[in-house]
């Protein structure tokens, strides 16, 4: 288990960011998941093979912290990227969390064919790269395969949050598959629960979204059986089957508790 500071931590990120650089780095490095030892991360000086591997951006007078871990400074993609902030009502909100398997193939869904950023496919799309990623088993927004370690990381993160005096934290799923995964990790909904129930029913045979699937499979993002899997639904939603972006969803995780919510019964990856 993580060895957290023996004293309670400040109640907000803003308060932590006001501390000395040495103190706040000591605090924030406790958020680094223990499986990073597999990549020879030295948790004392935050290096791999003597080279700086961790960047912690925690500027004084700000409400956010960003943590980036790279196996090698030349790596295009981080092993881990994490961005958390205070909300204005003093909750902790995870804005973004990413884990990449550096040994897996990379798919350039994050840049278009002219080299412009796609914001991971949210502002524009690189459809040829997305097709390759989809065929390789990835979900929307993934440039590489993940490492399926989020579930085992949550208890460590919960302990950190509890040491700040909070009994829950918030997260905003960026895609349908994220929301379903978070449900299975014990998260509940602050906003979006009824929408998720509607999506499930609308994807089932006879539903509104089901009727917009590509029955001749000419659209690779809306294939006939997409409704049957989490990843298939997520790609169809990414392709615009809802008629609107997948946004406005917010979830919470109460420390040590599982809400038991499942808006896609029987759903497989």
Secondary structure as the mmCIF struct_conf table of DSSP 4:
data_model
#
loop_
_struct_conf.conf_type_id
_struct_conf.id
_struct_conf.beg_label_comp_id
_struct_conf.beg_label_asym_id
_struct_conf.beg_label_seq_id
_struct_conf.end_label_comp_id
_struct_conf.end_label_asym_id
_struct_conf.end_label_seq_id
BEND BEND1 UNK A 6 UNK A 7
HELX_LH_PP_P HELX_LH_PP_P1 UNK A 8 UNK A 10
BEND BEND2 UNK A 11 UNK A 12
HELX_RH_AL_P HELX_RH_AL_P1 UNK A 13 UNK A 17
TURN_TY1_P TURN_TY1_P1 UNK A 18 UNK A 18
BEND BEND3 UNK A 19 UNK A 19
HELX_RH_AL_P HELX_RH_AL_P2 UNK A 21 UNK A 28
HELX_RH_3T_P HELX_RH_3T_P1 UNK A 29 UNK A 31
BEND BEND4 UNK A 32 UNK A 32
HELX_RH_3T_P HELX_RH_3T_P2 UNK A 34 UNK A 39
TURN_TY1_P TURN_TY1_P2 UNK A 40 UNK A 40
STRN STRN1 UNK A 41 UNK A 42
TURN_TY1_P TURN_TY1_P3 UNK A 43 UNK A 46
STRN STRN2 UNK A 47 UNK A 48
TURN_TY1_P TURN_TY1_P4 UNK A 49 UNK A 50
STRN STRN3 UNK A 51 UNK A 52
STRN STRN4 UNK A 54 UNK A 57
TURN_TY1_P TURN_TY1_P5 UNK A 60 UNK A 61
BEND BEND5 UNK A 63 UNK A 63
STRN STRN5 UNK A 64 UNK A 69
BEND BEND6 UNK A 71 UNK A 72
TURN_TY1_P TURN_TY1_P6 UNK A 73 UNK A 74
BEND BEND7 UNK A 76 UNK A 77
BEND BEND8 UNK A 79 UNK A 79
STRN STRN6 UNK A 80 UNK A 86
TURN_TY1_P TURN_TY1_P7 UNK A 88 UNK A 89
BEND BEND9 UNK A 90 UNK A 90
STRN STRN7 UNK A 92 UNK A 99
TURN_TY1_P TURN_TY1_P8 UNK A 102 UNK A 103
BEND BEND10 UNK A 104 UNK A 104
TURN_TY1_P TURN_TY1_P9 UNK A 109 UNK A 110
STRN STRN8 UNK A 111 UNK A 111
TURN_TY1_P TURN_TY1_P10 UNK A 113 UNK A 114
BEND BEND11 UNK A 115 UNK A 115
STRN STRN9 UNK A 117 UNK A 117
TURN_TY1_P TURN_TY1_P11 UNK A 119 UNK A 122
BEND BEND12 UNK A 123 UNK A 124
HELX_RH_AL_P HELX_RH_AL_P3 UNK A 127 UNK A 135
TURN_TY1_P TURN_TY1_P12 UNK A 136 UNK A 137
TURN_TY1_P TURN_TY1_P13 UNK A 140 UNK A 141
BEND BEND13 UNK A 143 UNK A 144
BEND BEND14 UNK A 148 UNK A 148
HELX_RH_AL_P HELX_RH_AL_P4 UNK A 150 UNK A 163
TURN_TY1_P TURN_TY1_P14 UNK A 164 UNK A 165
BEND BEND15 UNK A 167 UNK A 167
STRN STRN10 UNK A 168 UNK A 171
BEND BEND16 UNK A 174 UNK A 175
HELX_RH_AL_P HELX_RH_AL_P5 UNK A 176 UNK A 184
TURN_TY1_P TURN_TY1_P15 UNK A 185 UNK A 186
STRN STRN11 UNK A 188 UNK A 191
HELX_RH_AL_P HELX_RH_AL_P6 UNK A 193 UNK A 203
BEND BEND17 UNK A 204 UNK A 204
TURN_TY1_P TURN_TY1_P16 UNK A 205 UNK A 206
BEND BEND18 UNK A 207 UNK A 207
TURN_TY1_P TURN_TY1_P17 UNK A 208 UNK A 209
HELX_RH_3T_P HELX_RH_3T_P3 UNK A 210 UNK A 212
BEND BEND19 UNK A 213 UNK A 213
STRN STRN12 UNK A 214 UNK A 214
TURN_TY1_P TURN_TY1_P18 UNK A 215 UNK A 216
BEND BEND20 UNK A 219 UNK A 219
TURN_TY1_P TURN_TY1_P19 UNK A 220 UNK A 221
BEND BEND21 UNK A 222 UNK A 222
STRN STRN13 UNK A 223 UNK A 223
HELX_RH_3T_P HELX_RH_3T_P4 UNK A 224 UNK A 228
STRN STRN14 UNK A 229 UNK A 229
HELX_RH_AL_P HELX_RH_AL_P7 UNK A 230 UNK A 238
TURN_TY1_P TURN_TY1_P20 UNK A 239 UNK A 242
BEND BEND22 UNK A 243 UNK A 244
BEND BEND23 UNK A 246 UNK A 246
STRN STRN15 UNK A 250 UNK A 254
TURN_TY1_P TURN_TY1_P21 UNK A 255 UNK A 256
BEND BEND24 UNK A 263 UNK A 264
TURN_TY1_P TURN_TY1_P22 UNK A 265 UNK A 266
STRN STRN16 UNK A 268 UNK A 268
#
